[in-house]
Amino acid sequence: MNRAIPALILSAAALVPVWRYAPSTATTPTATAEPAPSASTSTSGDSTVVSGPTIDTEKGPVQVQATFKGEKITAVKMLQQPNHPQTEAAVPKLIEETLQAQSADIDTVSGATITSGAYRKSLQAAIDENDASASSSNSASGSAQESAARTVAGSTINTSKGDVQVQVTFDGDEISAVRMLKQPNHPQTEAAVPVLIKATLEAQSADVETVSGATITSDGYRKSLQAALDAKG
């Protein structure tokens, strides 16, 4: 009986770490939402090129690029599309309908339901981005538009050497820059243009002398320049 007591004490001592053990609390990671795909914008001349977001489908990724002139859709290009015969056949139809409808509100092409749906989503995102950019640009210009530099293109003058057209940038009433939009492809013209522009910036008018060897181009230059000055008012 006396030997049984120490054995019970040792057994109880062995259980103490079990009683004192506190299970660790697992931390559940917080899920973060993936950012929504967005469109990207670039400009080329007077056109705006917007790449819609990539839409992943079970057939493959679909991404549309649209070119705008103002709010008008002038061109549509597929940047990504499923490598599938039905998609290849559907894309020209989708693009044609887009240019006619001038929106993403177009019909699904039979046999290419998934691609058609993704096409509309990517295109709509591009349209929304273009609308947002145009709205932002109009707001930014606002009252500062009159004081900002103004660019005026003169009329195109047809000559026996080729077309001549001048673009003039005004800073207030001052001519701050002159650029040739059209000019004859001729060595004498190439040499004359910098001389004509320099003379214009100095004279601040179209009253500039004819450059030797480029009489016809000089005359066309003056006429187009004067038309730009008159248009500016």
ZIMOMO-V977148 format. One record per residue. SS is DSSP state (alpha for helix, beta for strand, coil for the rest). Layout:
# ZIMOMO-V977148
ss=SS
ss=SS
This chain:
# ZIMOMO-V977148
ss=coil
ss=alpha
ss=alpha
ss=alpha
ss=alpha
ss=alpha
ss=alpha
ss=alpha
ss=alpha
ss=alpha
ss=alpha
ss=alpha
ss=alpha
ss=alpha
ss=alpha
ss=alpha
ss=alpha
ss=alpha
ss=alpha
ss=alpha
ss=coil
ss=coil
ss=coil
ss=coil
ss=coil
ss=coil
ss=coil
ss=coil
ss=coil
ss=coil
ss=coil
ss=coil
ss=coil
ss=coil
ss=coil
ss=coil
ss=coil
ss=coil
ss=coil
ss=beta
ss=beta
ss=beta
ss=beta
ss=beta
ss=coil
ss=coil
ss=beta
ss=beta
ss=beta
ss=beta
ss=beta
ss=coil
ss=coil
ss=coil
ss=beta
ss=coil
ss=coil
ss=coil
ss=coil
ss=coil
ss=coil
ss=beta
ss=beta
ss=beta
ss=beta
ss=beta
ss=beta
ss=beta
ss=beta
ss=coil
ss=coil
ss=beta
ss=beta
ss=beta
ss=beta
ss=beta
ss=beta
ss=beta
ss=beta
ss=beta
ss=coil
ss=coil
ss=coil
ss=coil
ss=alpha
ss=alpha
ss=alpha
ss=alpha
ss=alpha
ss=alpha
ss=alpha
ss=alpha
ss=alpha
ss=alpha
ss=alpha
ss=alpha
ss=alpha
ss=alpha
ss=alpha
ss=alpha
ss=alpha
ss=coil
ss=coil
ss=coil
ss=coil
ss=coil
ss=coil
ss=coil
ss=coil
ss=coil
ss=coil
ss=coil
ss=alpha
ss=alpha
ss=alpha
ss=alpha
ss=alpha
ss=alpha
ss=alpha
ss=alpha
ss=alpha
ss=alpha
ss=alpha
ss=alpha
ss=alpha
ss=alpha
ss=alpha
ss=alpha
ss=alpha
ss=alpha
ss=alpha
ss=alpha
ss=alpha
ss=alpha
ss=alpha
ss=alpha
ss=alpha
ss=alpha
ss=alpha
ss=alpha
ss=alpha
ss=alpha
ss=alpha
ss=alpha
ss=alpha
ss=coil
ss=coil
ss=coil
ss=coil
ss=beta
ss=beta
ss=beta
ss=beta
ss=coil
ss=coil
ss=coil
ss=beta
ss=beta
ss=beta
ss=coil
ss=coil
ss=beta
ss=beta
ss=beta
ss=beta
ss=beta
ss=beta
ss=beta
ss=beta
ss=beta
ss=beta
ss=coil
ss=coil
ss=beta
ss=beta
ss=beta
ss=beta
ss=beta
ss=beta
ss=beta
ss=beta
ss=beta
ss=coil
ss=coil
ss=coil
ss=coil
ss=alpha
ss=alpha
ss=alpha
ss=alpha
ss=alpha
ss=alpha
ss=alpha
ss=alpha
ss=alpha
ss=alpha
ss=alpha
ss=alpha
ss=alpha
ss=alpha
ss=alpha
ss=alpha
ss=alpha
ss=coil
ss=coil
ss=coil
ss=coil
ss=coil
ss=coil
ss=coil
ss=coil
ss=coil
ss=coil
ss=coil
ss=alpha
ss=alpha
ss=alpha
ss=alpha
ss=alpha
ss=alpha
ss=alpha
ss=alpha
ss=alpha
ss=alpha
ss=alpha
ss=alpha
ss=alpha
ss=alpha
ss=alpha
ss=alpha
ss=alpha
ss=alpha
ss=coil
